[in-house]
Amino acid sequence: MYCILAYVLLLWHKEFLLFNCCNVSIFSYHLVQLPFARAVRGLISSPISKSTPGLIHSEYMTVMTLGSPVFSSARILVGQAAIFMQWENEKALESYLKNDPYGQVLDQAWHVRLSFIREWGKFKRFKLPEKRAKLHCENDPVVAVTIARMRPLAVPRFIKWGRPVEKLVRDHPSTSLALASIKFPNTVSTFSIWKTEKDMTDMAHGHSRVERPKRHADAMKERDRKDFHFEFTTLRFKPISEQGSWKGQSNIITNLKKGNGTSA
């Protein structure tokens, strides 16, 4: 009798864990190369329907090269799209990639799936989950996403302080991939994959062993003095899995440990 009861409890526990795992909100970040005409259409109207089942919010943006001159062909890369999405659960993402026409395009490109760790600032369109991922240690890889709605009159000042930070992140020895993106008229974002959480936090606080390490910290002081944005957030994630390739590269995230590691 006790053996049967123990077996039933074990099965219930497994089902409980599976249910919670499949119903934890996740994020995904996609990079895709598109034909020019299709990319231009995406600038005008996002190809991702707001009524997509299980989709909480998406930001469809055009890739930019970090640190490049503002008025150069390398700055805004019209044929390259970056899509940042939040899902009710991983099953919804899988269904989208399999069944939606544009999802099938993204399924053939590169993307990373992400569990939320923490945030600074606010961006109202995302619904940040109560369950947060935990890293095993500070030497685990992390992904950072910043996204903001710019104040138009603050753009020149933002460029002055922001471009040195872009170069810092772009050239940092611990970034596996780093880029910026834009959606007109005023959404700007950055995406970076860091080999370790410690290296990322050292950069943010000005402790990296690189030339002019305080560029990020100085820009944050200027933002605190007078904000560049209507709304702004920095989101930190634990990478769950990586799929596809980007510019011939795959398995970009080093030391990737599978599992979302969420906790209440």
C-alpha positions as a Markdown table, in Angstrom:
| # | Residue | x | y | z |
|---|---|---|---|---|
| 1 | Met | 0.0 | 0.0 | 0.0 |
| 2 | Tyr | 2.7 | 2.4 | 1.0 |
| 3 | Cys | 4.7 | 1.5 | -2.2 |
| 4 | Ile | 1.7 | 2.3 | -4.3 |
| 5 | Leu | 1.1 | 5.6 | -2.6 |
| 6 | Ala | 4.8 | 6.6 | -3.0 |
| 7 | Tyr | 4.6 | 5.7 | -6.7 |
| 8 | Val | 1.5 | 7.8 | -7.2 |
| 9 | Leu | 3.1 | 10.8 | -5.4 |
| 10 | Leu | 6.2 | 10.4 | -7.5 |
| 11 | Leu | 4.1 | 10.5 | -10.7 |
| 12 | Trp | 2.2 | 13.5 | -9.5 |
| 13 | His | 5.4 | 15.3 | -8.7 |
| 14 | Lys | 6.8 | 14.6 | -12.1 |
| 15 | Glu | 3.6 | 15.9 | -13.7 |
| 16 | Phe | 3.6 | 19.0 | -11.5 |
| 17 | Leu | 7.2 | 19.8 | -12.5 |
| 18 | Leu | 6.4 | 19.2 | -16.2 |
| 19 | Phe | 3.3 | 21.5 | -16.0 |
| 20 | Asn | 5.2 | 24.3 | -14.3 |
| 21 | Cys | 8.2 | 23.9 | -16.7 |
| 22 | Cys | 5.9 | 24.2 | -19.8 |
| 23 | Asn | 3.9 | 27.1 | -18.3 |
| 24 | Val | 6.8 | 29.4 | -17.4 |
| 25 | Ser | 7.0 | 32.5 | -19.5 |
| 26 | Ile | 10.1 | 32.6 | -21.7 |
| 27 | Phe | 11.7 | 35.1 | -24.1 |
| 28 | Ser | 13.3 | 34.6 | -27.5 |
| 29 | Tyr | 15.7 | 36.7 | -29.5 |
| 30 | His | 15.9 | 36.1 | -33.3 |
| 31 | Leu | 18.3 | 37.3 | -35.9 |
| 32 | Val | 17.4 | 36.8 | -39.6 |
| 33 | Gln | 18.7 | 37.9 | -42.9 |
| 34 | Leu | 15.9 | 39.0 | -45.3 |
| 35 | Pro | 15.5 | 40.0 | -48.9 |
| 36 | Phe | 15.7 | 43.8 | -49.2 |
| 37 | Ala | 12.0 | 44.3 | -50.2 |
| 38 | Arg | 10.7 | 42.1 | -47.4 |
| 39 | Ala | 13.0 | 43.9 | -44.9 |
| 40 | Val | 11.6 | 47.3 | -46.0 |
| 41 | Arg | 8.1 | 46.1 | -45.5 |
| 42 | Gly | 9.0 | 45.1 | -42.0 |
| 43 | Leu | 10.1 | 48.7 | -41.3 |
| 44 | Ile | 6.7 | 49.9 | -42.2 |
| 45 | Ser | 4.6 | 47.2 | -40.6 |
| 46 | Ser | 5.7 | 44.3 | -38.3 |
| 47 | Pro | 5.1 | 40.9 | -39.9 |
| 48 | Ile | 4.3 | 39.4 | -36.5 |
| 49 | Ser | 0.6 | 39.5 | -35.6 |
| 50 | Lys | -0.3 | 40.8 | -32.1 |
| 51 | Ser | -3.0 | 38.0 | -32.0 |
| 52 | Thr | -0.4 | 35.2 | -32.3 |
| 53 | Pro | -1.4 | 32.5 | -29.8 |
| 54 | Gly | 0.7 | 32.6 | -26.7 |
| 55 | Leu | 2.6 | 35.8 | -27.7 |
| 56 | Ile | 2.8 | 38.4 | -24.9 |
| 57 | His | 4.7 | 41.1 | -26.8 |
| 58 | Ser | 7.2 | 41.4 | -29.6 |
| 59 | Glu | 9.6 | 44.1 | -30.8 |
| 60 | Tyr | 10.5 | 43.9 | -34.5 |
| 61 | Met | 13.7 | 45.9 | -35.2 |
| 62 | Thr | 16.4 | 46.5 | -37.8 |
| 63 | Val | 19.9 | 45.5 | -36.8 |
| 64 | Met | 22.6 | 48.2 | -36.3 |
| 65 | Thr | 26.3 | 47.9 | -36.0 |
| 66 | Leu | 27.5 | 48.9 | -32.5 |
| 67 | Gly | 29.9 | 51.9 | -32.5 |
| 68 | Ser | 29.7 | 52.6 | -36.2 |
| 69 | Pro | 29.4 | 56.2 | -37.4 |
| 70 | Val | 25.9 | 57.5 | -37.3 |
| 71 | Phe | 25.8 | 58.5 | -41.0 |
| 72 | Ser | 27.3 | 55.4 | -42.6 |
| 73 | Ser | 26.0 | 52.4 | -44.5 |
| 74 | Ala | 27.2 | 50.2 | -41.7 |
| 75 | Arg | 25.0 | 51.9 | -39.1 |
| 76 | Ile | 21.6 | 50.6 | -40.1 |
| 77 | Leu | 21.6 | 47.2 | -41.8 |
| 78 | Val | 18.2 | 47.1 | -43.5 |
| 79 | Gly | 18.4 | 43.5 | -44.7 |
| 80 | Gln | 18.9 | 42.2 | -41.1 |
| 81 | Ala | 16.1 | 42.0 | -38.6 |
| 82 | Ala | 16.2 | 41.5 | -34.8 |
| 83 | Ile | 13.0 | 40.3 | -33.2 |
| 84 | Phe | 12.7 | 40.2 | -29.4 |
| 85 | Met | 9.6 | 38.3 | -28.1 |
| 86 | Gln | 8.0 | 37.2 | -24.9 |
| 87 | Trp | 5.9 | 34.0 | -24.8 |
| 88 | Glu | 3.4 | 32.6 | -22.3 |
| 89 | Asn | 5.5 | 29.3 | -22.5 |
| 90 | Glu | 7.9 | 27.5 | -24.7 |
| 91 | Lys | 5.1 | 25.4 | -26.3 |
| 92 | Ala | 3.7 | 28.6 | -27.7 |
| 93 | Leu | 7.0 | 29.5 | -29.3 |
| 94 | Glu | 7.4 | 26.0 | -30.7 |
| 95 | Ser | 3.9 | 26.2 | -32.3 |
| 96 | Tyr | 4.6 | 29.6 | -33.8 |
| 97 | Leu | 7.9 | 28.5 | -35.4 |
| 98 | Lys | 6.2 | 25.4 | -36.8 |
| 99 | Asn | 2.8 | 26.7 | -38.0 |
| 100 | Asp | 3.1 | 30.5 | -38.7 |
| 101 | Pro | 4.4 | 31.5 | -42.1 |
| 102 | Tyr | 6.8 | 34.1 | -40.7 |
| 103 | Gly | 7.6 | 31.8 | -37.8 |
| 104 | Gln | 8.8 | 29.3 | -40.3 |
| 105 | Val | 11.2 | 31.9 | -41.7 |
| 106 | Leu | 12.5 | 32.5 | -38.2 |
| 107 | Asp | 12.8 | 28.8 | -37.6 |
| 108 | Gln | 15.4 | 28.7 | -40.4 |
| 109 | Ala | 17.4 | 31.5 | -38.9 |
| 110 | Trp | 19.2 | 31.9 | -35.6 |
| 111 | His | 17.6 | 32.4 | -32.2 |
| 112 | Val | 18.2 | 32.0 | -28.5 |
| 113 | Arg | 15.6 | 31.1 | -25.8 |
| 114 | Leu | 15.9 | 32.9 | -22.6 |
| 115 | Ser | 14.8 | 32.7 | -18.9 |
| 116 | Phe | 14.4 | 36.0 | -17.1 |
| 117 | Ile | 16.7 | 36.8 | -14.2 |
| 118 | Arg | 16.2 | 40.4 | -13.4 |
| 119 | Glu | 15.5 | 43.9 | -14.6 |
| 120 | Trp | 16.4 | 47.6 | -14.1 |
| 121 | Gly | 14.0 | 50.2 | -15.1 |
| 122 | Lys | 10.5 | 49.6 | -16.7 |
| 123 | Phe | 9.1 | 48.8 | -20.1 |
| 124 | Lys | 5.4 | 48.5 | -19.8 |
| 125 | Arg | 4.7 | 46.2 | -22.7 |
| 126 | Phe | 6.5 | 43.2 | -21.3 |
| 127 | Lys | 5.0 | 41.1 | -18.4 |
| 128 | Leu | 8.0 | 40.0 | -16.4 |
| 129 | Pro | 7.4 | 36.6 | -14.7 |
| 130 | Glu | 7.4 | 36.1 | -11.0 |
| 131 | Lys | 9.5 | 33.0 | -11.4 |
| 132 | Arg | 13.1 | 34.0 | -12.0 |
| 133 | Ala | 16.0 | 32.0 | -13.3 |
| 134 | Lys | 19.1 | 31.4 | -11.3 |
| 135 | Leu | 22.6 | 30.9 | -12.5 |
| 136 | His | 24.7 | 28.1 | -11.1 |
| 137 | Cys | 27.6 | 30.6 | -10.6 |
| 138 | Glu | 28.9 | 34.0 | -11.8 |
| 139 | Asn | 31.0 | 32.3 | -14.4 |
| 140 | Asp | 27.9 | 31.1 | -16.3 |
| 141 | Pro | 27.0 | 32.9 | -19.6 |
| 142 | Val | 24.3 | 35.6 | -19.6 |
| 143 | Val | 22.4 | 37.6 | -22.2 |
| 144 | Ala | 21.6 | 41.3 | -21.7 |
| 145 | Val | 18.9 | 43.2 | -23.6 |
| 146 | Thr | 18.3 | 46.9 | -23.3 |
| 147 | Ile | 15.3 | 48.5 | -24.9 |
| 148 | Ala | 14.1 | 52.1 | -24.7 |
| 149 | Arg | 11.8 | 54.7 | -26.2 |
| 150 | Met | 13.9 | 57.8 | -26.9 |
| 151 | Arg | 13.1 | 61.4 | -26.2 |
| 152 | Pro | 13.6 | 63.0 | -29.6 |
| 153 | Leu | 15.4 | 66.1 | -28.3 |
| 154 | Ala | 17.8 | 63.9 | -26.3 |
| 155 | Val | 19.1 | 62.0 | -29.4 |
| 156 | Pro | 22.2 | 64.1 | -29.9 |
| 157 | Arg | 23.2 | 63.8 | -26.3 |
| 158 | Phe | 22.4 | 60.1 | -26.3 |
| 159 | Ile | 24.7 | 59.5 | -29.3 |
| 160 | Lys | 27.5 | 61.5 | -27.6 |
| 161 | Trp | 27.4 | 59.3 | -24.5 |
| 162 | Gly | 26.1 | 56.1 | -26.1 |
| 163 | Arg | 28.6 | 55.5 | -28.9 |
| 164 | Pro | 31.6 | 55.1 | -26.6 |
| 165 | Val | 29.6 | 52.5 | -24.6 |
| 166 | Glu | 28.7 | 50.7 | -27.9 |
| 167 | Lys | 32.4 | 50.4 | -28.7 |
| 168 | Leu | 33.2 | 49.2 | -25.2 |
| 169 | Val | 30.6 | 46.4 | -25.5 |
| 170 | Arg | 31.5 | 45.6 | -29.1 |
| 171 | Asp | 35.2 | 45.2 | -28.5 |
| 172 | His | 35.0 | 43.7 | -25.0 |
| 173 | Pro | 36.9 | 40.3 | -24.9 |
| 174 | Ser | 34.0 | 38.7 | -23.0 |
| 175 | Thr | 31.2 | 39.4 | -25.6 |
| 176 | Ser | 30.4 | 36.5 | -27.9 |
| 177 | Leu | 27.9 | 38.6 | -29.9 |
| 178 | Ala | 26.9 | 42.2 | -29.5 |
| 179 | Leu | 24.7 | 44.4 | -31.7 |
| 180 | Ala | 22.1 | 47.2 | -31.6 |
| 181 | Ser | 18.8 | 47.6 | -33.3 |
| 182 | Ile | 16.2 | 50.3 | -34.0 |
| 183 | Lys | 12.5 | 50.6 | -34.8 |
| 184 | Phe | 11.4 | 54.0 | -36.1 |
| 185 | Pro | 10.5 | 56.5 | -34.9 |
| 186 | Asn | 12.1 | 56.2 | -31.4 |
| 187 | Thr | 12.8 | 52.6 | -30.2 |
| 188 | Val | 16.4 | 51.6 | -29.7 |
| 189 | Ser | 17.8 | 48.4 | -28.3 |
| 190 | Thr | 21.0 | 46.5 | -27.6 |
| 191 | Phe | 21.6 | 42.7 | -27.4 |
| 192 | Ser | 24.8 | 41.1 | -26.0 |
| 193 | Ile | 25.9 | 37.6 | -25.1 |
| 194 | Trp | 28.5 | 37.5 | -22.3 |
| 195 | Lys | 30.8 | 34.6 | -21.6 |
| 196 | Thr | 30.3 | 35.1 | -17.9 |
| 197 | Glu | 28.0 | 37.1 | -15.7 |
| 198 | Lys | 31.0 | 38.4 | -13.8 |
| 199 | Asp | 32.5 | 39.9 | -16.9 |
| 200 | Met | 29.2 | 41.7 | -17.7 |
| 201 | Thr | 28.8 | 43.2 | -14.3 |
| 202 | Asp | 32.5 | 44.2 | -14.2 |
| 203 | Met | 31.9 | 46.1 | -17.4 |
| 204 | Ala | 28.7 | 47.8 | -16.1 |
| 205 | His | 30.5 | 49.0 | -13.0 |
| 206 | Gly | 33.7 | 50.1 | -14.8 |
| 207 | His | 36.0 | 47.4 | -13.5 |
| 208 | Ser | 36.9 | 45.7 | -16.8 |
| 209 | Arg | 40.6 | 45.4 | -17.7 |
| 210 | Val | 40.1 | 47.3 | -21.0 |
| 211 | Glu | 40.9 | 50.8 | -22.3 |
| 212 | Arg | 38.6 | 53.4 | -20.7 |
| 213 | Pro | 36.7 | 51.0 | -18.6 |
| 214 | Lys | 34.3 | 53.5 | -17.1 |
| 215 | Arg | 32.5 | 54.5 | -20.3 |
| 216 | His | 29.3 | 52.6 | -19.3 |
| 217 | Ala | 29.4 | 53.9 | -15.7 |
| 218 | Asp | 29.9 | 57.5 | -16.9 |
| 219 | Ala | 27.0 | 57.2 | -19.4 |
| 220 | Met | 24.7 | 55.9 | -16.6 |
| 221 | Lys | 25.6 | 58.9 | -14.4 |
| 222 | Glu | 24.7 | 61.2 | -17.3 |
| 223 | Arg | 21.4 | 59.4 | -17.7 |
| 224 | Asp | 20.6 | 59.8 | -14.0 |
| 225 | Arg | 21.4 | 63.5 | -14.3 |
| 226 | Lys | 19.0 | 63.9 | -17.2 |
| 227 | Asp | 17.2 | 61.0 | -18.8 |
| 228 | Phe | 17.5 | 60.2 | -22.5 |
| 229 | His | 14.3 | 58.1 | -22.6 |
| 230 | Phe | 10.6 | 58.1 | -22.0 |
| 231 | Glu | 11.0 | 54.5 | -20.8 |
| 232 | Phe | 14.0 | 52.3 | -20.5 |
| 233 | Thr | 14.9 | 48.9 | -19.2 |
| 234 | Thr | 17.9 | 46.5 | -19.0 |
| 235 | Leu | 16.9 | 42.9 | -18.8 |
| 236 | Arg | 19.3 | 40.1 | -17.8 |
| 237 | Phe | 18.6 | 36.5 | -19.0 |
| 238 | Lys | 19.9 | 33.0 | -18.5 |
| 239 | Pro | 20.2 | 31.4 | -22.0 |
| 240 | Ile | 18.2 | 28.1 | -22.2 |
| 241 | Ser | 19.1 | 27.0 | -25.7 |
| 242 | Glu | 20.5 | 28.3 | -29.0 |
| 243 | Gln | 19.4 | 27.2 | -32.5 |
| 244 | Gly | 20.5 | 27.9 | -36.0 |
| 245 | Ser | 23.4 | 30.1 | -37.2 |
| 246 | Trp | 24.1 | 33.8 | -37.7 |
| 247 | Lys | 26.7 | 34.9 | -40.3 |
| 248 | Gly | 28.1 | 31.4 | -40.5 |
| 249 | Gln | 28.4 | 31.0 | -36.7 |
| 250 | Ser | 26.6 | 28.5 | -34.6 |
| 251 | Asn | 26.9 | 27.5 | -30.9 |
| 252 | Ile | 27.8 | 31.2 | -30.2 |
| 253 | Ile | 27.0 | 30.8 | -26.4 |
| 254 | Thr | 29.9 | 29.1 | -24.6 |
| 255 | Asn | 29.3 | 26.8 | -21.6 |
| 256 | Leu | 25.6 | 26.7 | -22.3 |
| 257 | Lys | 23.8 | 24.7 | -19.6 |
| 258 | Lys | 20.3 | 23.6 | -20.5 |
| 259 | Gly | 17.3 | 24.0 | -18.2 |
| 260 | Asn | 15.6 | 27.2 | -17.2 |
| 261 | Gly | 16.5 | 27.1 | -13.5 |
| 262 | Thr | 13.5 | 29.1 | -12.4 |
| 263 | Ser | 12.5 | 29.5 | -8.8 |
| 264 | Ala | 9.7 | 31.1 | -7.1 |
